[in-house]
Amino acid sequence: MLASLTETADRFVHTPLLHHIGGKSTPSQSGDAIEVFDPSTGAVLTSVAMGSAQEVNLAVAAAEAAFPRWSRLSPAERAVFLHRLADALDKHAADLVQIESLNVGKAIVNTESFDIPFGNACVRYFADLVQHVAMDIPHALANIEARTHRVPYGVCGFIFPWNFPYDLLLWNIIPALAAGNTVVIKPSEITPLSTLFMMKLAQEVGIPDGVINIVIGDGSAGQALSEHPSIKRMSFTGSPRVGKMIGKTCGENLVPVKLELGGKGAAVVFDDADLDATAAQLANAITFNTGQVCCTATRWMFHDSIYDALLEKTTAILNGTRLGPALDRETQMGPLVSKAHYDRVWQHLEKGKAQGAQIILEPKAAKPAGFEHGYYMTHSLLAGAPDNVCCREEVFGPSAYILRFKDEAEAIRLVNSISYGLANSVWSRDLARANRVAEQMVAGNSWINAHNVFAYGLPYRAVNLSGLGGGVNSPETLLDYLRPQTIARPLA
């Protein structure tokens, strides 16, 4: 049954939206705007202003002007503002669930069980954490009184993708704000709605003007933000191709940068794994958010002895998955986010087939009754050689590639045979073996008997082609946004 939009959500998603700069809703100086679409129907939801370097310059200037006042507040004073924001986000959780589901095409049952509550919890986590971080660390030295003093950097820039706009926003900007920085955000122009609704609430609870600024735009606006000379710290979440360009720019400007990039997660399943539990989680890995998850398991490696049995169990679950519009509470997998991405996924799968991939579950275009113009695609399973493009590169859709292995050494070799290094998992009742294999998988995150494990306080990182410069959701993230400064006085 389709959920009816709340009055607040309905009004918001059907109102033309602008940038938010220095506390004001601001149109583009060029007058440019684009339409935002509903992936479930293909229909236009609203329009948003499209910014350029002009709006980026204004936003950075506003953030610079707000920085002295915001940074001089004590951690406890900033935490008061953040807890007020968390209160407002919780109060409007139902609105946020609908806005995020509608804009991204996420199944509403997933958005209300994970995206919104987990994102809201981030605000309270860092608001509380910052009050317990030592801002001065003394050093025991002969004849020198010395300490490391932690201070915020200044204006921080953020560029976010379209797959988890709400969670990625909060996971990244909240620790920066808690530390005393001001921020300029460029959300994806495809999915900016939850970001702009958060900004509306931030203004209502009294977060000072200019502390949070939003410029909607395409890659040119992102480039202008990453190149701006007043940006003191940069964060980008997205593709390795763009991440490399931003990393190069920040390197030339000597600006610290955090890059959260792509992944091609492996799930290594040994012969003693709980096959029923494993099958359920692997099926969920490619249907949750329609497989548009950078850290999810899309390379499945099954031990020879359980290959057929596990494949049968997983296929049965996938074939029972209900595909439909985002706001239908019976939907388990929604549409892909846009027509352009829908076409990219098809092209990627066609390349894999052309290179000889065995098709276990054929991908098909889907047209749920009444939603024939949405961007729907069924899940798919491919198998074959490990050098296939669909095994080595991100498809970023509801698809997995399956490999066989005979022993532990072969499994580790297959896991580490590609350049990504985001998240892998190992499945076995033998915990000694599971931990041994987890340690040898080259990635920022290795999970045991589960995939996609997130908790506040649990560091989440990346290596190699998947990124660099820190992670999210842990004390390390807060420290990323505090610049260490040595203060010393000779005593003799």
PERACOR-V740314 format. One record per residue. N is the residue number from 1. RES is the residue in three letters. SS is DSSP state (@ for helix, = for strand, . for the rest). Layout:
n=N res=RES ss=SS
n=N res=RES ss=SS
This chain:
n=1 res=MET ss=.
n=2 res=LEU ss==
n=3 res=ALA ss=.
n=4 res=SER ss=.
n=5 res=LEU ss=.
n=6 res=THR ss=.
n=7 res=GLU ss=@
n=8 res=THR ss=@
n=9 res=ALA ss=@
n=10 res=ASP ss=@
n=11 res=ARG ss=@
n=12 res=PHE ss=@
n=13 res=VAL ss=@
n=14 res=HIS ss=.
n=15 res=THR ss=.
n=16 res=PRO ss=.
n=17 res=LEU ss==
n=18 res=LEU ss=.
n=19 res=HIS ss==
n=20 res=HIS ss==
n=21 res=ILE ss==
n=22 res=GLY ss=.
n=23 res=GLY ss=.
n=24 res=LYS ss==
n=25 res=SER ss==
n=26 res=THR ss==
n=27 res=PRO ss=.
n=28 res=SER ss=.
n=29 res=GLN ss=.
n=30 res=SER ss=.
n=31 res=GLY ss=.
n=32 res=ASP ss=.
n=33 res=ALA ss==
n=34 res=ILE ss==
n=35 res=GLU ss==
n=36 res=VAL ss==
n=37 res=PHE ss==
n=38 res=ASP ss=.
n=39 res=PRO ss=.
n=40 res=SER ss=.
n=41 res=THR ss=.
n=42 res=GLY ss=.
n=43 res=ALA ss=.
n=44 res=VAL ss==
n=45 res=LEU ss==
n=46 res=THR ss==
n=47 res=SER ss==
n=48 res=VAL ss==
n=49 res=ALA ss==
n=50 res=MET ss=.
n=51 res=GLY ss=.
n=52 res=SER ss=.
n=53 res=ALA ss=@
n=54 res=GLN ss=@
n=55 res=GLU ss=@
n=56 res=VAL ss=@
n=57 res=ASN ss=@
n=58 res=LEU ss=@
n=59 res=ALA ss=@
n=60 res=VAL ss=@
n=61 res=ALA ss=@
n=62 res=ALA ss=@
n=63 res=ALA ss=@
n=64 res=GLU ss=@
n=65 res=ALA ss=@
n=66 res=ALA ss=@
n=67 res=PHE ss=@
n=68 res=PRO ss=@
n=69 res=ARG ss=@
n=70 res=TRP ss=@
n=71 res=SER ss=@
n=72 res=ARG ss=@
n=73 res=LEU ss=.
n=74 res=SER ss=.
n=75 res=PRO ss=@
n=76 res=ALA ss=@
n=77 res=GLU ss=@
n=78 res=ARG ss=@
n=79 res=ALA ss=@
n=80 res=VAL ss=@
n=81 res=PHE ss=@
n=82 res=LEU ss=@
n=83 res=HIS ss=@
n=84 res=ARG ss=@
n=85 res=LEU ss=@
n=86 res=ALA ss=@
n=87 res=ASP ss=@
n=88 res=ALA ss=@
n=89 res=LEU ss=@
n=90 res=ASP ss=@
n=91 res=LYS ss=@
n=92 res=HIS ss=.
n=93 res=ALA ss=@
n=94 res=ALA ss=@
n=95 res=ASP ss=@
n=96 res=LEU ss=@
n=97 res=VAL ss=@
n=98 res=GLN ss=@
n=99 res=ILE ss=@
n=100 res=GLU ss=@
n=101 res=SER ss=@
n=102 res=LEU ss=@
n=103 res=ASN ss=@
n=104 res=VAL ss=@
n=105 res=GLY ss=.
n=106 res=LYS ss=.
n=107 res=ALA ss=.
n=108 res=ILE ss=@
n=109 res=VAL ss=@
n=110 res=ASN ss=@
n=111 res=THR ss=@
n=112 res=GLU ss=@
n=113 res=SER ss=@
n=114 res=PHE ss=@
n=115 res=ASP ss=@
n=116 res=ILE ss=@
n=117 res=PRO ss=@
n=118 res=PHE ss=@
n=119 res=GLY ss=@
n=120 res=ASN ss=@
n=121 res=ALA ss=@
n=122 res=CYS ss=@
n=123 res=VAL ss=@
n=124 res=ARG ss=@
n=125 res=TYR ss=@
n=126 res=PHE ss=@
n=127 res=ALA ss=@
n=128 res=ASP ss=@
n=129 res=LEU ss=@
n=130 res=VAL ss=@
n=131 res=GLN ss=@
n=132 res=HIS ss=@
n=133 res=VAL ss=.
n=134 res=ALA ss=.
n=135 res=MET ss=.
n=136 res=ASP ss==
n=137 res=ILE ss==
n=138 res=PRO ss==
n=139 res=HIS ss==
n=140 res=ALA ss==
n=141 res=LEU ss==
n=142 res=ALA ss=.
n=143 res=ASN ss=.
n=144 res=ILE ss==
n=145 res=GLU ss==
n=146 res=ALA ss==
n=147 res=ARG ss==
n=148 res=THR ss==
n=149 res=HIS ss==
n=150 res=ARG ss==
n=151 res=VAL ss==
n=152 res=PRO ss==
n=153 res=TYR ss=.
n=154 res=GLY ss=.
n=155 res=VAL ss==
n=156 res=CYS ss==
n=157 res=GLY ss==
n=158 res=PHE ss==
n=159 res=ILE ss==
n=160 res=PHE ss=.
n=161 res=PRO ss=.
n=162 res=TRP ss=.
n=163 res=ASN ss=.
n=164 res=PHE ss=.
n=165 res=PRO ss=@
n=166 res=TYR ss=@
n=167 res=ASP ss=@
n=168 res=LEU ss=@
n=169 res=LEU ss=@
n=170 res=LEU ss=@
n=171 res=TRP ss=@
n=172 res=ASN ss=@
n=173 res=ILE ss=@
n=174 res=ILE ss=@
n=175 res=PRO ss=@
n=176 res=ALA ss=@
n=177 res=LEU ss=@
n=178 res=ALA ss=@
n=179 res=ALA ss=.
n=180 res=GLY ss=.
n=181 res=ASN ss=.
n=182 res=THR ss==
n=183 res=VAL ss==
n=184 res=VAL ss==
n=185 res=ILE ss==
n=186 res=LYS ss==
n=187 res=PRO ss=.
n=188 res=SER ss=.
n=189 res=GLU ss=.
n=190 res=ILE ss=.
n=191 res=THR ss=.
n=192 res=PRO ss=.
n=193 res=LEU ss=@
n=194 res=SER ss=@
n=195 res=THR ss=@
n=196 res=LEU ss=@
n=197 res=PHE ss=@
n=198 res=MET ss=@
n=199 res=MET ss=@
n=200 res=LYS ss=@
n=201 res=LEU ss=@
n=202 res=ALA ss=@
n=203 res=GLN ss=@
n=204 res=GLU ss=@
n=205 res=VAL ss=.
n=206 res=GLY ss=.
n=207 res=ILE ss=.
n=208 res=PRO ss=.
n=209 res=ASP ss=.
n=210 res=GLY ss=.
n=211 res=VAL ss=.
n=212 res=ILE ss==
n=213 res=ASN ss==
n=214 res=ILE ss==
n=215 res=VAL ss=.
n=216 res=ILE ss=.
n=217 res=GLY ss=.
n=218 res=ASP ss=.
n=219 res=GLY ss=@
n=220 res=SER ss=@
n=221 res=ALA ss=@
n=222 res=GLY ss=@
n=223 res=GLN ss=@
n=224 res=ALA ss=@
n=225 res=LEU ss=@
n=226 res=SER ss=@
n=227 res=GLU ss=@
n=228 res=HIS ss=.
n=229 res=PRO ss=.
n=230 res=SER ss=.
n=231 res=ILE ss=.
n=232 res=LYS ss=.
n=233 res=ARG ss==
n=234 res=MET ss==
n=235 res=SER ss==
n=236 res=PHE ss==
n=237 res=THR ss==
n=238 res=GLY ss=.
n=239 res=SER ss=.
n=240 res=PRO ss=@
n=241 res=ARG ss=@
n=242 res=VAL ss=@
n=243 res=GLY ss=@
n=244 res=LYS ss=@
n=245 res=MET ss=@
n=246 res=ILE ss=@
n=247 res=GLY ss=@
n=248 res=LYS ss=@
n=249 res=THR ss=@
n=250 res=CYS ss=@
n=251 res=GLY ss=@
n=252 res=GLU ss=@
n=253 res=ASN ss=@
n=254 res=LEU ss=.
n=255 res=VAL ss=.
n=256 res=PRO ss==
n=257 res=VAL ss==
n=258 res=LYS ss==
n=259 res=LEU ss==
n=260 res=GLU ss==
n=261 res=LEU ss=.
n=262 res=GLY ss=.
n=263 res=GLY ss=.
n=264 res=LYS ss=.
n=265 res=GLY ss==
n=266 res=ALA ss==
n=267 res=ALA ss==
n=268 res=VAL ss==
n=269 res=VAL ss==
n=270 res=PHE ss=.
n=271 res=ASP ss=.
n=272 res=ASP ss=.
n=273 res=ALA ss=.
n=274 res=ASP ss=.
n=275 res=LEU ss=@
n=276 res=ASP ss=@
n=277 res=ALA ss=@
n=278 res=THR ss=@
n=279 res=ALA ss=@
n=280 res=ALA ss=@
n=281 res=GLN ss=@
n=282 res=LEU ss=@
n=283 res=ALA ss=@
n=284 res=ASN ss=@
n=285 res=ALA ss=@
n=286 res=ILE ss=@
n=287 res=THR ss=@
n=288 res=PHE ss=@
n=289 res=ASN ss=@
n=290 res=THR ss=@
n=291 res=GLY ss=@
n=292 res=GLN ss=.
n=293 res=VAL ss=.
n=294 res=CYS ss=.
n=295 res=CYS ss=.
n=296 res=THR ss=.
n=297 res=ALA ss==
n=298 res=THR ss==
n=299 res=ARG ss==
n=300 res=TRP ss==
n=301 res=MET ss==
n=302 res=PHE ss==
n=303 res=HIS ss==
n=304 res=ASP ss=@
n=305 res=SER ss=@
n=306 res=ILE ss=@
n=307 res=TYR ss=@
n=308 res=ASP ss=@
n=309 res=ALA ss=@
n=310 res=LEU ss=@
n=311 res=LEU ss=@
n=312 res=GLU ss=@
n=313 res=LYS ss=@
n=314 res=THR ss=@
n=315 res=THR ss=@
n=316 res=ALA ss=@
n=317 res=ILE ss=@
n=318 res=LEU ss=@
n=319 res=ASN ss=@
n=320 res=GLY ss=.
n=321 res=THR ss=.
n=322 res=ARG ss=.
n=323 res=LEU ss==
n=324 res=GLY ss=.
n=325 res=PRO ss=.
n=326 res=ALA ss=.
n=327 res=LEU ss=.
n=328 res=ASP ss==
n=329 res=ARG ss=.
n=330 res=GLU ss=.
n=331 res=THR ss=.
n=332 res=GLN ss=.
n=333 res=MET ss==
n=334 res=GLY ss=.
n=335 res=PRO ss=.
n=336 res=LEU ss=.
n=337 res=VAL ss=.
n=338 res=SER ss=.
n=339 res=LYS ss=@
n=340 res=ALA ss=@
n=341 res=HIS ss=@
n=342 res=TYR ss=@
n=343 res=ASP ss=@
n=344 res=ARG ss=@
n=345 res=VAL ss=@
n=346 res=TRP ss=@
n=347 res=GLN ss=@
n=348 res=HIS ss=@
n=349 res=LEU ss=@
n=350 res=GLU ss=@
n=351 res=LYS ss=@
n=352 res=GLY ss=@
n=353 res=LYS ss=@
n=354 res=ALA ss=@
n=355 res=GLN ss=.
n=356 res=GLY ss=.
n=357 res=ALA ss=.
n=358 res=GLN ss==
n=359 res=ILE ss==
n=360 res=ILE ss==
n=361 res=LEU ss==
n=362 res=GLU ss=.
n=363 res=PRO ss=.
n=364 res=LYS ss=.
n=365 res=ALA ss==
n=366 res=ALA ss==
n=367 res=LYS ss=.
n=368 res=PRO ss=.
n=369 res=ALA ss=.
n=370 res=GLY ss=.
n=371 res=PHE ss=.
n=372 res=GLU ss=.
n=373 res=HIS ss=.
n=374 res=GLY ss=.
n=375 res=TYR ss=.
n=376 res=TYR ss==
n=377 res=MET ss==
n=378 res=THR ss=.
n=379 res=HIS ss=.
n=380 res=SER ss==
n=381 res=LEU ss==
n=382 res=LEU ss==
n=383 res=ALA ss==
n=384 res=GLY ss=.
n=385 res=ALA ss=.
n=386 res=PRO ss=.
n=387 res=ASP ss=.
n=388 res=ASN ss=.
n=389 res=VAL ss=@
n=390 res=CYS ss=@
n=391 res=CYS ss=@
n=392 res=ARG ss=@
n=393 res=GLU ss=.
n=394 res=GLU ss=.
n=395 res=VAL ss=.
n=396 res=PHE ss=.
n=397 res=GLY ss=.
n=398 res=PRO ss=.
n=399 res=SER ss==
n=400 res=ALA ss==
n=401 res=TYR ss==
n=402 res=ILE ss==
n=403 res=LEU ss==
n=404 res=ARG ss==
n=405 res=PHE ss==
n=406 res=LYS ss=.
n=407 res=ASP ss=.
n=408 res=GLU ss=@
n=409 res=ALA ss=@
n=410 res=GLU ss=@
n=411 res=ALA ss=@
n=412 res=ILE ss=@
n=413 res=ARG ss=@
n=414 res=LEU ss=@
n=415 res=VAL ss=@
n=416 res=ASN ss=.
n=417 res=SER ss=.
n=418 res=ILE ss=.
n=419 res=SER ss=.
n=420 res=TYR ss=.
n=421 res=GLY ss=.
n=422 res=LEU ss=.
n=423 res=ALA ss==
n=424 res=ASN ss==
n=425 res=SER ss==
n=426 res=VAL ss==
n=427 res=TRP ss==
n=428 res=SER ss=.
n=429 res=ARG ss=.
n=430 res=ASP ss=.
n=431 res=LEU ss=@
n=432 res=ALA ss=@
n=433 res=ARG ss=@
n=434 res=ALA ss=@
n=435 res=ASN ss=@
n=436 res=ARG ss=@
n=437 res=VAL ss=@
n=438 res=ALA ss=@
n=439 res=GLU ss=@
n=440 res=GLN ss=@
n=441 res=MET ss=.
n=442 res=VAL ss=.
n=443 res=ALA ss=.
n=444 res=GLY ss=.
n=445 res=ASN ss==
n=446 res=SER ss==
n=447 res=TRP ss==
n=448 res=ILE ss==
n=449 res=ASN ss=.
n=450 res=ALA ss=.
n=451 res=HIS ss=.
n=452 res=ASN ss=.
n=453 res=VAL ss=.
n=454 res=PHE ss=.
n=455 res=ALA ss=.
n=456 res=TYR ss=.
n=457 res=GLY ss=.
n=458 res=LEU ss=.
n=459 res=PRO ss=.
n=460 res=TYR ss==
n=461 res=ARG ss=.
n=462 res=ALA ss=.
n=463 res=VAL ss=.
n=464 res=ASN ss=@
n=465 res=LEU ss=@
n=466 res=SER ss=@
n=467 res=GLY ss==
n=468 res=LEU ss==
n=469 res=GLY ss=.
n=470 res=GLY ss=.
n=471 res=GLY ss=.
n=472 res=VAL ss==
n=473 res=ASN ss=.
n=474 res=SER ss=.
n=475 res=PRO ss=@
n=476 res=GLU ss=@
n=477 res=THR ss=@
n=478 res=LEU ss=@
n=479 res=LEU ss=@
n=480 res=ASP ss=@
n=481 res=TYR ss=.
n=482 res=LEU ss==
n=483 res=ARG ss==
n=484 res=PRO ss==
n=485 res=GLN ss==
n=486 res=THR ss==
n=487 res=ILE ss==
n=488 res=ALA ss==
n=489 res=ARG ss==
n=490 res=PRO ss==
n=491 res=LEU ss=.
n=492 res=ALA ss=.
